[in-house]
Amino acid sequence: MARFFNVDPLSEQYDYQSHYNFSENKVVDARELEGLEAKKVNEVSLPGDPVEFAEFIGGGINSVRAAVANSVARTVNVLTNDAVRNKYVVDDDGGLTLLTGVPKESFKEKVVNGSFDLATIGMAAVGGVEGALTAQGGKIPALRAFESVKAIQKNEARAARLNKIGREGKDFTKAGKQVVIKRSELKYGKVKCEMCGIETTPAKQSKKGVVPEKTETQVDHIKRKREGGRGNPDNGQVLCRGCNLDKH
């Protein structure tokens, strides 16, 4: 017979239940996500509202349009040493937004992002809008992919709004840091350092006499701040504290 050997880490938030409960006592139709809140196994994410459903379809179509445009721009950049500095992203309402002055992609990013765009185009050719959403989310069925796509779209739309306010030579705002960290989480499934690739840990409030861990999550300027680098999400990357110290 299974038994618990420690108190549920979220017990203080669910004190109306047992401190040793599993998936909020929903053991028939739910499971736990990483030992935390209950997650229904048969949950359907297809929008019921007509407007949301239209955004669902529009987002799939625009994902294909963005993938085609970005693939063409990426091909031009390979031939012209990154002459094109624009990129299309899909907003949280399914619309297209053109980002200008985006940072240059490394060779690795070109390969990864190019493969991602080609997968979107290929899946759309095979499965239409549902196929495009499956490729974007990397999940099957497409209904679950929709959740992932919406999260990416929402974060990129927030980044686009923050990028409109120039912060040349300045630090990141709290909102800007959140966008950069969320982008890393959505890209890798966890927050990872762009230099060494380790999973970073949430930053803690600094205390006198306490040295922060080298795995602590820090948001760093891709183009250095002293060189006029923007304190905007388009110039941000996640580094662990150790790599950030080594860089500077």
C-alpha positions as CSV (number, residue, x, y, z in Angstrom):
1,M,0.0,0.0,0.0
2,A,1.5,3.4,-1.0
3,R,2.0,6.0,1.6
4,F,3.4,9.5,1.9
5,F,6.7,10.1,3.8
6,N,6.6,13.9,3.8
7,V,4.1,16.8,3.9
8,D,2.7,17.9,0.6
9,P,4.8,21.0,-0.5
10,L,1.5,22.9,-1.3
11,S,-0.3,21.9,1.9
12,E,-0.4,25.5,3.2
13,Q,-2.3,26.5,0.0
14,Y,-4.8,23.6,0.4
15,D,-5.2,23.5,4.2
16,Y,-8.9,22.6,3.7
17,Q,-7.7,19.2,2.5
18,S,-5.3,16.6,4.0
19,H,-1.7,17.7,4.2
20,Y,-0.8,14.4,2.6
21,N,-3.3,14.4,-0.3
22,F,-2.6,13.4,-3.9
23,S,-3.8,15.5,-6.8
24,E,-6.2,17.4,-4.5
25,N,-8.0,14.2,-3.6
26,K,-9.1,13.7,-7.2
27,V,-7.7,10.3,-7.8
28,V,-10.1,9.1,-10.5
29,D,-9.8,11.7,-13.3
30,A,-6.7,13.6,-12.4
31,R,-3.0,13.3,-12.0
32,E,-0.3,15.6,-10.5
33,L,2.0,17.9,-12.4
34,E,5.4,17.4,-10.8
35,G,3.8,16.6,-7.5
36,L,1.8,19.8,-7.4
37,E,-1.7,20.8,-8.4
38,A,-4.2,18.4,-9.9
39,K,-4.3,18.1,-13.7
40,K,-7.4,16.5,-15.3
41,V,-6.3,13.7,-17.7
42,N,-9.4,14.2,-20.0
43,E,-9.3,18.0,-20.0
44,V,-10.2,19.5,-23.4
45,S,-8.7,22.8,-24.4
46,L,-10.7,23.5,-27.5
47,P,-12.2,27.0,-27.2
48,G,-16.0,27.1,-26.7
49,D,-16.4,30.8,-27.3
50,P,-16.8,31.7,-31.0
51,V,-14.2,34.5,-30.8
52,E,-11.7,32.3,-29.2
53,F,-12.3,29.6,-31.7
54,A,-11.7,32.2,-34.5
55,E,-8.4,33.1,-32.8
56,F,-7.6,29.4,-32.6
57,I,-8.0,29.0,-36.4
58,G,-6.4,32.4,-37.2
59,G,-3.4,31.6,-35.0
60,G,-2.8,28.4,-36.9
61,I,-3.0,30.1,-40.3
62,N,-0.8,33.0,-39.2
63,S,1.7,30.5,-37.7
64,V,2.2,29.1,-41.2
65,R,2.5,32.6,-42.7
66,A,5.1,33.6,-40.0
67,A,7.0,30.3,-40.6
68,V,7.2,30.9,-44.4
69,A,8.3,34.6,-44.0
70,N,10.9,33.8,-41.3
71,S,12.3,30.9,-43.4
72,V,12.8,33.2,-46.4
73,A,14.4,35.8,-44.2
74,R,16.6,33.2,-42.6
75,T,17.7,32.0,-46.0
76,V,18.5,35.6,-47.1
77,N,20.5,36.0,-43.9
78,V,22.7,33.0,-44.6
79,L,23.6,34.5,-48.0
80,T,24.0,38.1,-46.9
81,N,25.6,37.9,-43.5
82,D,22.4,38.7,-41.5
83,A,21.2,41.7,-43.5
84,V,17.5,41.1,-42.5
85,R,16.8,42.0,-38.8
86,N,13.0,41.5,-38.9
87,K,10.9,38.6,-37.6
88,Y,7.2,37.8,-37.5
89,V,5.5,36.5,-34.3
90,V,1.9,35.5,-33.7
91,D,0.1,37.6,-31.1
92,D,-2.1,36.1,-28.4
93,D,-5.2,37.1,-30.5
94,G,-3.9,35.2,-33.5
95,G,-2.7,38.3,-35.4
96,L,0.8,38.8,-36.9
97,T,3.3,41.3,-35.4
98,L,6.5,42.3,-37.2
99,L,9.5,42.7,-34.8
100,T,12.3,44.9,-36.1
101,G,15.9,45.1,-35.1
102,V,15.9,41.6,-33.6
103,P,19.3,40.2,-32.5
104,K,21.3,38.1,-35.0
105,E,20.7,34.3,-34.7
106,S,23.7,32.1,-34.0
107,F,24.3,29.2,-36.3
108,K,22.7,26.8,-33.8
109,E,19.6,29.1,-33.5
110,K,19.3,29.2,-37.3
111,V,19.3,25.4,-37.5
112,V,16.9,24.9,-34.6
113,N,14.4,27.7,-35.5
114,G,14.7,26.8,-39.2
115,S,13.7,23.2,-38.4
116,F,10.9,24.4,-36.3
117,D,9.5,26.6,-39.1
118,L,9.9,23.8,-41.6
119,A,8.0,21.5,-39.3
120,T,5.2,24.0,-39.0
121,I,4.9,24.3,-42.8
122,G,5.2,20.5,-43.3
123,M,2.6,19.7,-40.7
124,A,0.2,22.3,-42.1
125,A,0.6,20.7,-45.5
126,V,-0.4,17.4,-44.1
127,G,-2.9,18.3,-41.4
128,G,-4.0,21.9,-42.1
129,V,-4.5,24.3,-39.2
130,E,-4.5,21.5,-36.7
131,G,-1.3,20.2,-38.1
132,A,0.3,23.6,-37.8
133,L,-0.7,23.8,-34.2
134,T,0.7,20.3,-33.5
135,A,4.0,21.4,-35.0
136,Q,4.1,24.6,-33.0
137,G,3.4,22.9,-29.7
138,G,5.3,19.8,-30.3
139,K,2.5,17.7,-28.8
140,I,-0.2,15.4,-30.0
141,P,-3.1,15.8,-30.2
142,A,-3.4,19.4,-31.6
143,L,-5.8,20.4,-28.8
144,R,-3.0,20.1,-26.3
145,A,-0.6,21.9,-28.7
146,F,-3.0,24.8,-28.7
147,E,-2.2,25.5,-25.0
148,S,1.5,25.6,-25.8
149,V,1.1,27.8,-28.8
150,K,-1.1,30.3,-26.9
151,A,1.5,30.5,-24.2
152,I,4.3,31.3,-26.7
153,Q,2.1,33.8,-28.5
154,K,1.1,35.5,-25.3
155,N,4.7,35.8,-24.1
156,E,6.0,37.1,-27.5
157,A,3.2,39.6,-27.8
158,R,4.2,40.9,-24.3
159,A,7.8,41.1,-25.5
160,A,6.8,43.0,-28.6
161,R,5.0,45.6,-26.4
162,L,8.0,46.0,-24.1
163,N,10.4,46.2,-27.1
164,K,8.7,49.3,-28.4
165,I,10.1,51.4,-25.5
166,G,13.8,51.9,-26.1
167,R,16.0,51.2,-23.1
168,E,19.4,51.7,-24.7
169,G,22.2,51.4,-22.1
170,K,19.7,50.6,-19.3
171,D,18.8,47.7,-17.0
172,F,15.9,45.4,-17.7
173,T,12.6,46.1,-16.1
174,K,11.0,43.5,-13.9
175,A,8.5,42.7,-16.7
176,G,11.3,42.5,-19.2
177,K,13.1,39.9,-17.1
178,Q,9.9,37.9,-16.7
179,V,9.5,37.7,-20.4
180,V,13.1,36.6,-21.0
181,I,12.8,33.9,-18.3
182,K,9.4,32.7,-19.6
183,R,10.8,32.5,-23.2
184,S,13.6,30.2,-21.9
185,E,11.1,28.0,-20.1
186,L,8.8,27.7,-23.1
187,K,11.8,27.0,-25.4
188,Y,13.5,24.3,-23.3
189,G,10.7,23.1,-21.0
190,K,12.8,24.5,-18.1
191,V,14.8,27.7,-17.5
192,K,18.3,27.1,-18.8
193,C,21.5,29.0,-19.1
194,E,22.3,29.9,-22.7
195,M,26.0,29.5,-22.2
196,C,26.5,26.3,-20.2
197,G,23.0,24.7,-20.7
198,I,22.4,23.9,-17.0
199,E,19.0,24.3,-15.5
200,T,19.0,27.5,-13.4
201,T,17.4,28.1,-10.0
202,P,15.1,31.0,-9.1
203,A,16.9,34.0,-7.8
204,K,16.5,34.7,-4.1
205,Q,16.5,38.0,-2.3
206,S,20.1,38.9,-1.4
207,K,21.1,38.7,2.2
208,K,24.1,40.1,4.0
209,G,26.8,37.5,4.3
210,V,25.1,35.0,2.1
211,V,26.7,34.2,-1.3
212,P,24.1,33.4,-3.9
213,E,24.3,30.0,-5.7
214,K,26.1,29.9,-9.1
215,T,23.1,28.3,-10.6
216,E,20.9,31.3,-9.8
217,T,18.8,32.6,-12.7
218,Q,20.0,36.0,-14.1
219,V,18.9,38.0,-17.1
220,D,21.9,39.3,-19.1
221,H,22.3,41.8,-22.0
222,I,23.3,40.0,-25.2
223,K,24.8,43.3,-26.4
224,R,26.6,44.8,-23.4
225,K,24.8,47.6,-21.6
226,R,27.9,49.8,-21.6
227,E,28.0,49.4,-25.4
228,G,24.5,50.8,-25.7
229,G,22.7,47.4,-25.4
230,R,19.0,47.7,-24.9
231,G,17.4,46.7,-21.6
232,N,14.6,45.1,-23.6
233,P,13.5,41.4,-24.0
234,D,14.9,41.3,-27.6
235,N,18.4,41.9,-26.1
236,G,18.0,39.6,-23.1
237,Q,19.2,36.1,-22.4
238,V,19.1,33.8,-19.4
239,L,22.5,33.0,-17.8
240,C,23.4,31.2,-14.6
241,R,25.2,33.5,-12.1
242,G,28.4,31.6,-12.7
243,C,28.4,32.2,-16.4
244,N,27.3,35.8,-15.9
245,L,30.3,36.4,-13.6
246,D,32.7,34.7,-16.1
247,K,31.3,36.9,-19.0
248,H,31.8,40.1,-17.1
